[in-house]
Amino acid sequence: MTSAAPQPAAIDPRLDLHDEISRLKRERNAVLLAHYYQDGDIQDLADFLGDSLQLAQQAKKTTADVILFAGVHFMAETAKILNPERIVVVPDLAAGCSLADGCPVDRFRAWRARYPGAAAISYINCSAEVKAESDYICTSSNAEKIVRAIPEGQEILFAPDKNLGRWLVERTGRPMRLWQGSCVVHETFSLRKIVALRERHPDAKLIAHPECEEPILRMSDYIGSTTALLKYTTADDALKYIVATESGIVHQMRKASPHKEFIEGPPEGNCACNECPFMRLNTLEKVYLALRDLAPRLEMAPELRERARVPIDRMLALS
């Protein structure tokens, strides 16, 4: 599904990478799509910056010849599914996802087979193979709408994020069978440390992504998708927030509301675990090389691509 890049030539240290990336985008008629969880330098260079839903929508609308996707592997796969005729490159093929890795297609297919007649909704954080076995794809931005679109009385399977699934059950009142997967970033936020932070900052609001574990969500002032969290901090009256999601979004929050204070949610260990280790494999140097060499390039078998597109199109039609 991917073609490995040849060993790249060394980068001339005299190059201004910002200028070179801008030049190559023009020459290649390339668009740079970047997720909010990328480093700030990459966010600032992006033509379109967003969460998974917004990036899928932009990928479907683009007229560029080349799509450079600065995110993780499943996001680039989605762009290729929606743009089979375009070149899709990624900065680093190793930028994967713990949720996708924890839901292999053979196990997912066997799980589905145990519940004939059930509608299978898969969070977009899954492989193209799992998408091809699903009825609907969703993101955290539209998951509630997708769940509510399933006819009452029909059984629902939800994969692969159990925390998002549990939150949706509470939001919609629809019972669902949940795949037992979780995000390595969102499951590491420390309840103990967040409680201590709230005691030190009683004027701060706790905002959280629904991939967080239930104890964090229960004490949150606001729960929403990455984009929803950003919009909330711009519209809300509070001046201080504890942010329980991947720390890359804080770059945009500070740009949008420079007069406000944003405290990154702390993980349990003494580590940078509130940074996605996969997202942060992408660097400015790798973005430049991907545009220069048009590699690593993402490819996909037509039959898989066509099957995976069906539930994605259903999601986009409902969004």
HUQUI-V977587 format. One record per run of one state. SS is the DSSP state (helix for helix, strand for strand, loop for the rest). FROM is the first residue (numbers start at 0). TO is the last residue. Records with the same first field share a line. If there is no record, write none. Layout:
SS->FROM-TO ; FROM-TO
This chain:
loop->0-0 ; 3-15 ; 28-28 ; 35-38 ; 45-46 ; 50-50 ; 61-64 ; 70-71 ; 82-85 ; 90-96 ; 101-103 ; 113-117 ; 123-126 ; 132-134 ; 138-141 ; 149-154 ; 159-159 ; 172-175 ; 178-179 ; 181-187 ; 189-189 ; 200-203 ; 208-212 ; 218-220 ; 223-224 ; 235-238 ; 244-247 ; 256-259 ; 264-265 ; 267-277 ; 281-282 ; 293-295 ; 298-300 ; 318-318
strand->1-2 ; 29-34 ; 47-49 ; 65-69 ; 86-89 ; 118-122 ; 135-137 ; 155-158 ; 160-160 ; 176-177 ; 180-180 ; 188-188 ; 204-207 ; 221-222 ; 239-243 ; 260-263 ; 266-266 ; 296-297
helix->16-27 ; 39-44 ; 51-60 ; 72-81 ; 97-100 ; 104-112 ; 127-131 ; 142-148 ; 161-171 ; 190-199 ; 213-217 ; 225-234 ; 248-255 ; 278-280 ; 283-292 ; 301-317
